[in-house]
Amino acid sequence: MKVLLLGKNGQVGWELQRSLSTLGEVVALDRSVDGELCGDLVDVPGLRVTIQRVAPDIIVNAAAYTAVDKAESDKDLALLINATAVQAIADEAAKLGSWFVHYSTDYVFDGTGSAAWQEGDVVSPVNYYGLTKLMGEQAIAASGCKYLIMRTSWVYGARGNNFAKTMLRLAADRNELNVIADQIGAPTGADLIADVTAVAIRQAHVNPEVAGIYHLAAGGCTSWHEYASVVIEQGRACGVPMQVQTVNPIPTTQFPTPARRPLNSRLNTEKLRETFSIHLPDWRSGVTRTLKEMLEK
C-alpha cells in the first residue's frame, strides 16, 4: 500500500508519519518542494501533478488553513487551502481510485445547545474558517472518490504551540488568569487522531462500505477554564515555576475575537467507535501524557 501524506510537519501530520508507516510506503510532503513533488496546497496545479506522479492508494491530507481569526480577513487564502485545493485532491483521488482521508472540524456546526453533535446534524458554520472546512467536505463528497472525513476538535500535540504551553507560560508570569468557561469540547491529541486514522484506513482498505464522515474526539468534555486549571495543577506538581494564584472563569462575551466561536464543540463519536471497534480514552489521560512529554524535554 502506498500512502501520500500532505502536511507532514503539522501537529497531526508529524504523528501520522509514525502511525502510517505500518501500512506500507509513505511519501510524506510539506509545503516545500521535494524534488519533483509539491505538497503545497496553495499550488493546486503542482499538487495535481504530484498526486498523478505518486499514484498513491491512500491520500491523507493533514494540511489546512487553521488561523481561525485571520481567516475572517484572509478569505481568499483560507478558501484556496481548505476548499479549492481539497476539491483538486478529491478529483485526483477519484481518477486514481484512491482513498482520500481528510480532517475537518466541529466548526461546521453552529455551536448551540448542549448535546454532542452527530454526523448527520444540520451544518451551519458561525465563522469563515468553518465555512471553508464545510466547503471542503462538500467537495469531497461530490467528487465520487472513496473517502474518510474525520471531524475533530480542540487538537493539541507535544510538538509546536498549543493551549497547554500557553497556559504554563502565562502562569509563570502572572498572578491571575482569565480563561473562557462557557465553550465546551474535548481536547484531542494529535497522536490519538493519527492512531485512529491508521486503524480506520486498514479497515477501509478491505471494507469500502465504511466510507463517510466520522467524529473523532477524546472521551468526555470540559471547558477551556477547566482545561487550563488541570494543566496548571499538573505543571505545579511537576515542579514547573508558577506565579499564578487565581484562574478566573469568564464568558466568551468578555473575550471578543474577530471570528465567532461555537459554545458547544461536543462531538458524538459513537459511529466511529462502533464502526472501527475503537476505544477513545478520556481527554484527561491524553493531556496528562502530553504534559509529561513536554515537561521532560
C-alpha positions, 0 to 999 in steps of 0.5 A, spaced: 500 500 500 502 506 498 500 512 502 501 520 500 501 524 506 500 532 505 502 536 511 507 532 514 510 537 519 503 539 522 501 537 529 497 531 526 501 530 520 508 529 524 504 523 528 501 520 522 508 519 519 509 514 525 502 511 525 502 510 517 508 507 516 505 500 518 501 500 512 506 500 507 510 506 503 509 513 505 511 519 501 510 524 506 510 532 503 510 539 506 509 545 503 516 545 500 518 542 494 521 535 494 524 534 488 519 533 483 513 533 488 509 539 491 505 538 497 503 545 497 496 546 497 496 553 495 499 550 488 493 546 486 496 545 479 503 542 482 499 538 487 495 535 481 501 533 478 504 530 484 498 526 486 498 523 478 506 522 479 505 518 486 499 514 484 498 513 491 492 508 494 491 512 500 491 520 500 491 523 507 491 530 507 493 533 514 494 540 511 489 546 512 488 553 513 487 553 521 488 561 523 481 561 525 481 569 526 485 571 520 481 567 516 475 572 517 480 577 513 484 572 509 478 569 505 481 568 499 487 564 502 483 560 507 478 558 501 484 556 496 487 551 502 481 548 505 476 548 499 479 549 492 485 545 493 481 539 497 476 539 491 483 538 486 485 532 491 478 529 491 478 529 483 485 526 483 483 521 488 477 519 484 481 518 477 486 514 481 481 510 485 484 512 491 482 513 498 482 520 500 482 521 508 481 528 510 480 532 517 475 537 518 472 540 524 466 541 529 466 548 526 461 546 521 456 546 526 453 552 529 455 551 536 448 551 540 445 547 545 448 542 549 448 535 546 454 532 542 453 533 535 452 527 530 454 526 523 448 527 520 446 534 524 444 540 520 451 544 518 451 551 519 458 554 520 458 561 525 465 563 522 469 563 515 474 558 517 468 553 518 465 555 512 471 553 508 472 546 512 464 545 510 466 547 503 471 542 503 467 536 505 462 538 500 467 537 495 469 531 497 463 528 497 461 530 490 467 528 487 465 520 487 472 518 490 472 513 496 473 517 502 474 518 510 472 525 513 474 525 520 471 531 524 475 533 530 476 538 535 480 542 540 487 538 537 493 539 541 500 535 540 507 535 544 510 538 538 509 546 536 504 551 540 498 549 543 493 551 549 497 547 554 504 551 553 500 557 553 497 556 559 504 554 563 507 560 560 502 565 562 502 562 569 509 563 570 508 570 569 502 572 572 498 572 578 491 571 575 488 568 569 482 569 565 480 563 561 473 562 557 468 557 561 462 557 557 465 553 550 465 546 551 469 540 547 474 535 548 481 536 547 484 531 542 491 529 541 494 529 535 497 522 536 490 519 538 487 522 531 493 519 527 492 512 531 485 512 529 486 514 522 491 508 521 486 503 524 480 506 520 484 506 513 486 498 514 479 497 515 477 501 509 482 498 505 478 491 505 471 494 507 469 500 502 462 500 505 465 504 511 466 510 507 463 517 510 464 522 515 466 520 522 467 524 529 473 523 532 474 526 539 477 524 546 472 521 551 468 526 555 468 534 555 470 540 559 471 547 558 477 551 556 477 554 564 477 547 566 482 545 561 487 550 563 486 549 571 488 541 570 494 543 566 496 548 571 495 543 577 499 538 573 505 543 571 505 545 579 506 538 581 511 537 576 515 542 579 514 547 573 515 555 576 508 558 577 506 565 579 499 564 578 494 564 584 487 565 581 484 562 574 478 566 573 472 563 569 469 568 564 464 568 558 466 568 551 462 575 551 468 578 555 473 575 550 471 578 543 475 575 537 474 577 530 471 570 528 465 567 532 466 561 536 461 555 537 459 554 545 458 547 544 464 543 540 461 536 543 462 531 538 458 524 538 463 519 536 459 513 537 459 511 529 466 511 529 467 507 535 462 502 533 464 502 526 472 501 527 471 497 534 475 503 537 476 505 544 477 513 545 480 514 552 478 520 556 481 527 554 484 527 561 489 521 560 491 524 553 493 531 556 496 528 562 501 524 557 502 530 553 504 534 559 509 529 561 512 529 554 513 536 554 515 537 561 521 532 560 524 535 554 
